[in-house]
Amino acid sequence: MKKFKSLVLIALVVLVSCQEQEVESVYSGRSLSYDLFQSSDFDYKGLALVRELKSGDLEIEIDMEGPGSVEEYFFAGHLHFGTYDAESADIAYLLNPVDIRSLNSKTILGQLSNGEKLDFESFKSFDGHIKIHLAEEGPDYSIILVSGNIGANPNSIESFDRNKITLCTPYYPEN
């Protein structure tokens, strides 16, 4: 019986290891990370991780830290052109919303609103930033939980001033 239990345990370890390798095998191994800074009185901060997929596409993962919930609720997220304090902060891409239960979202980046498609090298020099809003619309849309510059823009706590954050115009895609 001990041998059987040992074999089952070894099989489980091998199975889990293989599954982890399969998940990681979709990535090329190249990644960039950017801090997302607390941008309101709500106690959140975060990290944006940009990973290159073997296909050449980019995945943007948002991981936030702060109060979560067991209730279903989603924070709207946007990739913007320009810096977080630019007067005109057009939306470049609608990110998948951040789930308050996990404080996480993942988005495969497609064609930007200007028609451009970013690869890993062009993302490094991209003039942009990320904002995560409390809500998709209504009065809570104006509350930005976290934001931070990405690409070629400075991304440090020393260069960040939440009093200079500009609000983006709500974007409603055509159906």
DAQUITA-V87689 format. One line per field, one symbol per residue. psi: psi as a letter, one per 40 degrees, with the letter a starting at -180 (. if undefined). A space follows every 10 residues. Layout:
psi = ???
This chain:
psi = dddddddddd dddddddddd ddddeeieeh iiihihihea ehgiiahhhh hhideeiihh hhhihahaie ihihhiiihi iaieeidhgi hdhhiiihhd defiihhhha hieeeihhad ddddehgiih hhididiade dehhdiiiii beihgiddeh heeehihihh hhii.
